Amino acid sequence: MAKITAADVKKLRDETGAGMMDCKKALTEADGDYQAAIDYLRKRGQKMAAKRVDRDAKEGVVIALTSANRNNGIVMRLSCETDFVAKNESFVNLAKSFAEIALKNLPDTLADFMKLPYQEEGITVEEKVTEQVAVVGEKLEIGKYAKIETKAGEGQVIAYIHAGYRAGVIVALNQEGPQLVEAGKDVAMQVAAMRPIALDKDGVDSTVIEREIEIGKEQARQEGKPEAMLEKIATGKLNKFYKEQTLLNQDYVKGNKQSVKDYLNSVNKGLTVTDFKHIELG
């Protein structure tokens, strides 16, 4: 049997992040074969992941990043089971490493993201997540991912991370320039705080509109309003819904009785938001 030294254990621990005893056991099982020990830990991660599949992973971190030229941006969530793990620096750095891969490759879907190679380790992002289950001892998953792409000269993307990585937002403006970044961050903060469901009323799903109209009618009916007036009353309530739930029509939280749309236009004529993505924990 190969002799397992403290230096061997430390080397394996530094590379994988697994506990000292886990690394010693892996090297023992692998008879000192370093790569086989890594494989052992990865397989153990798969076993742990299968055992924890039914656990809730509602804690974690959300990372939002933009490219250096601000033409592209991504936002993603790496979830875990406990706040204790989420606050660990190594966990945050792991999430950032995943986010950087997403930003570099701009995959179209979460499934495509999970298939991307993880750095130079010869494994995929999905396999890295599974591997880290053994390291962390909790269920881990990249639960959500979104991107925004713009073309040079047609706008820019601004990123904002809210409240200790508990939410992330990317916002696309239709104009470029560093002088507009602050306004973009202000609007991204608005998204994080007010949680709009769409950019404007045209972006609201038809089923949501139908449901709001029916709710408005029933509320008016319960108030004793005549049937002939229900449609008109419900339409009025729908306009209030748009004002509260769509980004450009919301009251700007840092402004004096102006909408987000009006605020942006006051910063620079014609400035507006063309898209936004918001991901939070939970």
C-alpha positions as a Markdown table, in Angstrom:
| # | Residue | x | y | z |
|---|---|---|---|---|
| 1 | Met | 0.0 | 0.0 | 0.0 |
| 2 | Ala | 1.3 | 3.5 | -0.9 |
| 3 | Lys | 2.4 | 5.8 | 1.9 |
| 4 | Ile | 0.0 | 8.8 | 2.2 |
| 5 | Thr | 1.8 | 11.9 | 3.4 |
| 6 | Ala | 0.4 | 15.0 | 4.9 |
| 7 | Ala | 1.7 | 16.9 | 1.9 |
| 8 | Asp | -0.3 | 14.6 | -0.4 |
| 9 | Val | -3.5 | 15.2 | 1.6 |
| 10 | Lys | -2.9 | 19.0 | 1.6 |
| 11 | Lys | -2.4 | 19.1 | -2.1 |
| 12 | Leu | -5.6 | 17.2 | -2.8 |
| 13 | Arg | -7.5 | 19.4 | -0.3 |
| 14 | Asp | -6.1 | 22.6 | -2.0 |
| 15 | Glu | -7.3 | 21.4 | -5.4 |
| 16 | Thr | -10.7 | 20.0 | -4.5 |
| 17 | Gly | -11.7 | 21.9 | -1.3 |
| 18 | Ala | -12.7 | 18.7 | 0.3 |
| 19 | Gly | -12.1 | 18.1 | 4.0 |
| 20 | Met | -8.7 | 16.7 | 5.2 |
| 21 | Met | -10.2 | 13.4 | 6.4 |
| 22 | Asp | -12.1 | 13.0 | 3.1 |
| 23 | Cys | -8.9 | 13.6 | 1.1 |
| 24 | Lys | -7.0 | 11.1 | 3.2 |
| 25 | Lys | -9.7 | 8.5 | 2.7 |
| 26 | Ala | -9.7 | 9.2 | -1.1 |
| 27 | Leu | -6.0 | 8.8 | -1.4 |
| 28 | Thr | -6.1 | 5.6 | 0.7 |
| 29 | Glu | -8.9 | 4.2 | -1.4 |
| 30 | Ala | -6.9 | 5.1 | -4.5 |
| 31 | Asp | -3.7 | 3.6 | -3.1 |
| 32 | Gly | -2.0 | 7.0 | -3.5 |
| 33 | Asp | -3.0 | 7.6 | -7.1 |
| 34 | Tyr | -3.7 | 11.3 | -7.1 |
| 35 | Gln | -6.1 | 11.4 | -10.2 |
| 36 | Ala | -7.9 | 8.4 | -8.9 |
| 37 | Ala | -8.4 | 10.1 | -5.6 |
| 38 | Ile | -9.9 | 13.1 | -7.4 |
| 39 | Asp | -12.2 | 10.8 | -9.3 |
| 40 | Tyr | -13.2 | 9.2 | -6.0 |
| 41 | Leu | -14.2 | 12.5 | -4.5 |
| 42 | Arg | -16.2 | 13.4 | -7.6 |
| 43 | Lys | -18.1 | 10.1 | -7.5 |
| 44 | Arg | -18.8 | 10.7 | -3.9 |
| 45 | Gly | -20.2 | 14.0 | -4.9 |
| 46 | Gln | -22.6 | 12.3 | -7.3 |
| 47 | Lys | -23.7 | 9.9 | -4.5 |
| 48 | Met | -24.3 | 12.8 | -2.1 |
| 49 | Ala | -26.1 | 14.8 | -4.8 |
| 50 | Ala | -28.5 | 11.8 | -5.3 |
| 51 | Lys | -29.1 | 11.6 | -1.6 |
| 52 | Arg | -29.9 | 15.3 | -1.2 |
| 53 | Val | -32.0 | 15.7 | -4.4 |
| 54 | Asp | -35.2 | 16.3 | -2.4 |
| 55 | Arg | -33.6 | 18.9 | -0.1 |
| 56 | Asp | -34.6 | 22.6 | -0.4 |
| 57 | Ala | -31.8 | 24.9 | -1.8 |
| 58 | Lys | -33.2 | 28.3 | -1.0 |
| 59 | Glu | -30.1 | 30.0 | 0.1 |
| 60 | Gly | -27.0 | 30.9 | -2.0 |
| 61 | Val | -25.8 | 33.8 | -4.0 |
| 62 | Val | -26.8 | 35.7 | -7.1 |
| 63 | Ile | -24.1 | 37.1 | -9.4 |
| 64 | Ala | -24.6 | 39.7 | -12.1 |
| 65 | Leu | -21.7 | 40.6 | -14.5 |
| 66 | Thr | -21.2 | 42.6 | -17.6 |
| 67 | Ser | -18.5 | 42.5 | -20.2 |
| 68 | Ala | -15.8 | 45.2 | -20.2 |
| 69 | Asn | -17.5 | 47.1 | -23.0 |
| 70 | Arg | -20.9 | 46.6 | -21.3 |
| 71 | Asn | -22.4 | 45.2 | -24.5 |
| 72 | Asn | -23.4 | 41.9 | -22.8 |
| 73 | Gly | -24.5 | 40.9 | -19.3 |
| 74 | Ile | -25.5 | 37.8 | -17.4 |
| 75 | Val | -27.2 | 37.1 | -14.1 |
| 76 | Met | -27.2 | 33.6 | -12.4 |
| 77 | Arg | -28.0 | 32.0 | -9.1 |
| 78 | Leu | -26.0 | 29.3 | -7.3 |
| 79 | Ser | -28.2 | 27.8 | -4.6 |
| 80 | Cys | -27.3 | 25.9 | -1.4 |
| 81 | Glu | -29.2 | 24.7 | 1.6 |
| 82 | Thr | -28.0 | 27.0 | 4.4 |
| 83 | Asp | -27.0 | 30.6 | 4.9 |
| 84 | Phe | -23.8 | 29.4 | 6.6 |
| 85 | Val | -22.5 | 28.0 | 3.3 |
| 86 | Ala | -23.8 | 30.9 | 1.3 |
| 87 | Lys | -21.7 | 33.4 | 3.3 |
| 88 | Asn | -18.5 | 31.3 | 2.8 |
| 89 | Glu | -16.0 | 33.2 | 0.7 |
| 90 | Ser | -15.1 | 30.0 | -1.3 |
| 91 | Phe | -18.7 | 29.5 | -2.1 |
| 92 | Val | -19.1 | 33.1 | -3.4 |
| 93 | Asn | -15.9 | 32.6 | -5.4 |
| 94 | Leu | -17.2 | 29.4 | -6.9 |
| 95 | Ala | -20.4 | 31.2 | -8.0 |
| 96 | Lys | -18.3 | 34.0 | -9.5 |
| 97 | Ser | -16.2 | 31.4 | -11.5 |
| 98 | Phe | -19.5 | 30.0 | -13.0 |
| 99 | Ala | -20.7 | 33.5 | -13.8 |
| 100 | Glu | -17.5 | 34.4 | -15.6 |
| 101 | Ile | -17.8 | 31.2 | -17.8 |
| 102 | Ala | -21.4 | 32.2 | -18.6 |
| 103 | Leu | -20.4 | 35.8 | -19.5 |
| 104 | Lys | -17.5 | 34.5 | -21.7 |
| 105 | Asn | -19.7 | 32.0 | -23.6 |
| 106 | Leu | -23.2 | 33.6 | -23.4 |
| 107 | Pro | -25.1 | 30.3 | -23.6 |
| 108 | Asp | -28.7 | 30.5 | -24.7 |
| 109 | Thr | -30.2 | 28.4 | -22.0 |
| 110 | Leu | -29.4 | 27.0 | -18.5 |
| 111 | Ala | -29.0 | 23.6 | -20.1 |
| 112 | Asp | -26.4 | 24.9 | -22.5 |
| 113 | Phe | -24.7 | 26.6 | -19.6 |
| 114 | Met | -24.4 | 23.4 | -17.6 |
| 115 | Lys | -22.7 | 21.7 | -20.6 |
| 116 | Leu | -19.9 | 24.3 | -20.8 |
| 117 | Pro | -16.3 | 23.2 | -19.8 |
| 118 | Tyr | -15.3 | 24.4 | -16.3 |
| 119 | Gln | -12.0 | 26.2 | -16.6 |
| 120 | Glu | -9.1 | 23.8 | -17.4 |
| 121 | Glu | -10.3 | 20.9 | -15.2 |
| 122 | Gly | -11.6 | 18.7 | -18.0 |
| 123 | Ile | -15.1 | 18.6 | -16.6 |
| 124 | Thr | -18.3 | 20.5 | -17.3 |
| 125 | Val | -20.0 | 23.1 | -15.2 |
| 126 | Glu | -22.6 | 20.5 | -14.2 |
| 127 | Glu | -19.9 | 18.1 | -13.1 |
| 128 | Lys | -18.2 | 20.8 | -11.1 |
| 129 | Val | -21.5 | 21.5 | -9.3 |
| 130 | Thr | -21.9 | 17.8 | -8.5 |
| 131 | Glu | -18.3 | 17.6 | -7.3 |
| 132 | Gln | -18.7 | 20.5 | -4.9 |
| 133 | Val | -21.7 | 18.8 | -3.3 |
| 134 | Ala | -19.1 | 16.4 | -1.6 |
| 135 | Val | -17.0 | 19.4 | -0.7 |
| 136 | Val | -19.8 | 21.5 | 0.8 |
| 137 | Gly | -22.0 | 18.7 | 2.1 |
| 138 | Glu | -25.2 | 20.3 | 0.9 |
| 139 | Lys | -27.4 | 20.3 | -2.2 |
| 140 | Leu | -26.0 | 22.7 | -4.8 |
| 141 | Glu | -27.6 | 23.8 | -8.0 |
| 142 | Ile | -27.4 | 26.6 | -10.6 |
| 143 | Gly | -31.1 | 27.3 | -10.4 |
| 144 | Lys | -31.5 | 30.2 | -12.8 |
| 145 | Tyr | -29.6 | 32.0 | -15.5 |
| 146 | Ala | -30.4 | 34.8 | -17.9 |
| 147 | Lys | -28.5 | 37.0 | -20.3 |
| 148 | Ile | -28.8 | 40.2 | -22.3 |
| 149 | Glu | -26.8 | 40.9 | -25.4 |
| 150 | Thr | -26.5 | 44.3 | -27.2 |
| 151 | Lys | -24.6 | 45.3 | -30.3 |
| 152 | Ala | -21.9 | 48.0 | -30.2 |
| 153 | Gly | -23.4 | 51.4 | -30.8 |
| 154 | Glu | -26.9 | 50.2 | -29.9 |
| 155 | Gly | -26.9 | 50.3 | -26.1 |
| 156 | Gln | -25.2 | 49.0 | -23.0 |
| 157 | Val | -25.9 | 46.6 | -20.1 |
| 158 | Ile | -25.6 | 47.6 | -16.5 |
| 159 | Ala | -25.3 | 45.0 | -13.6 |
| 160 | Tyr | -26.3 | 45.4 | -10.0 |
| 161 | Ile | -26.0 | 43.0 | -7.1 |
| 162 | His | -28.4 | 43.7 | -4.2 |
| 163 | Ala | -28.2 | 43.0 | -0.5 |
| 164 | Gly | -25.3 | 40.7 | 0.0 |
| 165 | Tyr | -25.7 | 38.6 | -3.2 |
| 166 | Arg | -29.4 | 37.9 | -2.4 |
| 167 | Ala | -30.6 | 39.4 | -5.8 |
| 168 | Gly | -29.0 | 40.4 | -9.1 |
| 169 | Val | -30.3 | 42.6 | -11.9 |
| 170 | Ile | -29.0 | 43.4 | -15.4 |
| 171 | Val | -30.6 | 46.3 | -17.3 |
| 172 | Ala | -30.2 | 47.2 | -20.9 |
| 173 | Leu | -30.2 | 50.9 | -21.9 |
| 174 | Asn | -30.7 | 52.0 | -25.5 |
| 175 | Gln | -27.8 | 54.5 | -25.3 |
| 176 | Glu | -24.1 | 54.1 | -24.6 |
| 177 | Gly | -21.7 | 56.1 | -22.5 |
| 178 | Pro | -20.1 | 55.9 | -19.0 |
| 179 | Gln | -22.2 | 59.0 | -18.0 |
| 180 | Leu | -25.3 | 56.9 | -18.2 |
| 181 | Val | -24.0 | 54.0 | -15.9 |
| 182 | Glu | -25.3 | 55.6 | -12.7 |
| 183 | Ala | -28.8 | 56.0 | -14.2 |
| 184 | Gly | -28.7 | 52.4 | -15.2 |
| 185 | Lys | -27.7 | 51.3 | -11.7 |
| 186 | Asp | -30.5 | 53.4 | -10.3 |
| 187 | Val | -33.0 | 51.6 | -12.5 |
| 188 | Ala | -31.5 | 48.2 | -11.6 |
| 189 | Met | -31.9 | 49.0 | -8.0 |
| 190 | Gln | -35.6 | 49.9 | -8.7 |
| 191 | Val | -36.0 | 46.5 | -10.3 |
| 192 | Ala | -34.5 | 44.8 | -7.2 |
| 193 | Ala | -36.7 | 46.8 | -4.8 |
| 194 | Met | -40.0 | 46.9 | -6.7 |
| 195 | Arg | -39.9 | 43.6 | -8.7 |
| 196 | Pro | -41.7 | 44.7 | -11.9 |
| 197 | Ile | -43.1 | 41.8 | -13.9 |
| 198 | Ala | -42.5 | 43.4 | -17.3 |
| 199 | Leu | -40.9 | 46.4 | -19.0 |
| 200 | Asp | -44.2 | 48.1 | -20.0 |
| 201 | Lys | -47.8 | 47.0 | -20.6 |
| 202 | Asp | -47.0 | 45.5 | -23.9 |
| 203 | Gly | -44.8 | 43.0 | -22.1 |
| 204 | Val | -47.5 | 41.7 | -19.8 |
| 205 | Asp | -48.7 | 38.2 | -20.6 |
| 206 | Ser | -52.2 | 38.1 | -22.0 |
| 207 | Thr | -53.3 | 35.5 | -19.3 |
| 208 | Val | -52.2 | 37.9 | -16.6 |
| 209 | Ile | -54.2 | 40.7 | -18.2 |
| 210 | Glu | -57.3 | 38.5 | -18.4 |
| 211 | Arg | -56.9 | 37.5 | -14.8 |
| 212 | Glu | -56.6 | 41.1 | -13.6 |
| 213 | Ile | -59.7 | 42.1 | -15.5 |
| 214 | Glu | -61.7 | 39.3 | -14.0 |
| 215 | Ile | -60.4 | 40.2 | -10.5 |
| 216 | Gly | -61.3 | 43.8 | -11.1 |
| 217 | Lys | -64.8 | 42.9 | -12.3 |
| 218 | Glu | -65.4 | 40.7 | -9.3 |
| 219 | Gln | -64.1 | 43.4 | -6.8 |
| 220 | Ala | -66.5 | 45.9 | -8.4 |
| 221 | Arg | -69.3 | 43.4 | -8.3 |
| 222 | Gln | -68.7 | 42.8 | -4.6 |
| 223 | Glu | -68.8 | 46.5 | -4.0 |
| 224 | Gly | -72.3 | 46.6 | -5.5 |
| 225 | Lys | -71.4 | 48.3 | -8.8 |
| 226 | Pro | -73.9 | 47.8 | -11.7 |
| 227 | Glu | -73.0 | 45.1 | -14.3 |
| 228 | Ala | -72.9 | 47.7 | -17.1 |
| 229 | Met | -70.0 | 49.5 | -15.3 |
| 230 | Leu | -67.9 | 46.5 | -14.5 |
| 231 | Glu | -65.8 | 46.5 | -17.7 |
| 232 | Lys | -64.9 | 50.2 | -17.4 |
| 233 | Ile | -64.1 | 49.8 | -13.7 |
| 234 | Ala | -61.9 | 46.8 | -14.3 |
| 235 | Thr | -60.0 | 48.7 | -17.1 |
| 236 | Gly | -59.3 | 51.5 | -14.7 |
| 237 | Lys | -57.9 | 49.0 | -12.2 |
| 238 | Leu | -55.8 | 47.5 | -15.0 |
| 239 | Asn | -54.2 | 50.8 | -15.6 |
| 240 | Lys | -53.3 | 51.0 | -11.9 |
| 241 | Phe | -51.9 | 47.5 | -12.2 |
| 242 | Tyr | -49.6 | 48.6 | -15.1 |
| 243 | Lys | -48.4 | 51.6 | -13.1 |
| 244 | Glu | -47.5 | 49.4 | -10.2 |
| 245 | Gln | -46.2 | 46.3 | -12.0 |
| 246 | Thr | -44.4 | 47.5 | -15.1 |
| 247 | Leu | -40.9 | 49.1 | -14.8 |
| 248 | Leu | -41.2 | 52.1 | -17.1 |
| 249 | Asn | -44.6 | 53.1 | -15.6 |
| 250 | Gln | -43.6 | 52.6 | -11.9 |
| 251 | Asp | -43.0 | 55.6 | -9.7 |
| 252 | Tyr | -39.3 | 56.2 | -9.6 |
| 253 | Val | -38.4 | 55.3 | -6.0 |
| 254 | Lys | -35.6 | 57.9 | -5.8 |
| 255 | Gly | -37.5 | 60.7 | -7.6 |
| 256 | Asn | -40.1 | 63.2 | -6.9 |
| 257 | Lys | -43.4 | 61.9 | -8.3 |
| 258 | Gln | -42.0 | 60.9 | -11.7 |
| 259 | Ser | -42.1 | 57.6 | -13.4 |
| 260 | Val | -39.0 | 55.6 | -14.3 |
| 261 | Lys | -39.7 | 56.5 | -17.9 |
| 262 | Asp | -39.7 | 60.2 | -17.1 |
| 263 | Tyr | -36.6 | 59.9 | -14.9 |
| 264 | Leu | -34.6 | 58.3 | -17.7 |
| 265 | Asn | -35.7 | 60.9 | -20.2 |
| 266 | Ser | -34.6 | 63.6 | -17.8 |
| 267 | Val | -31.1 | 62.1 | -17.6 |
| 268 | Asn | -30.7 | 62.1 | -21.3 |
| 269 | Lys | -33.4 | 62.8 | -24.0 |
| 270 | Gly | -34.7 | 59.5 | -25.4 |
| 271 | Leu | -32.9 | 57.3 | -22.8 |
| 272 | Thr | -34.9 | 54.2 | -21.9 |
| 273 | Val | -34.7 | 50.6 | -20.8 |
| 274 | Thr | -35.0 | 48.0 | -23.6 |
| 275 | Asp | -34.8 | 44.9 | -21.4 |
| 276 | Phe | -34.1 | 43.7 | -17.8 |
| 277 | Lys | -33.5 | 40.4 | -16.0 |
| 278 | His | -34.0 | 39.9 | -12.3 |
| 279 | Ile | -33.0 | 36.8 | -10.3 |
| 280 | Glu | -33.3 | 36.5 | -6.5 |
| 281 | Leu | -32.9 | 33.8 | -3.9 |
| 282 | Gly | -35.8 | 31.6 | -2.9 |
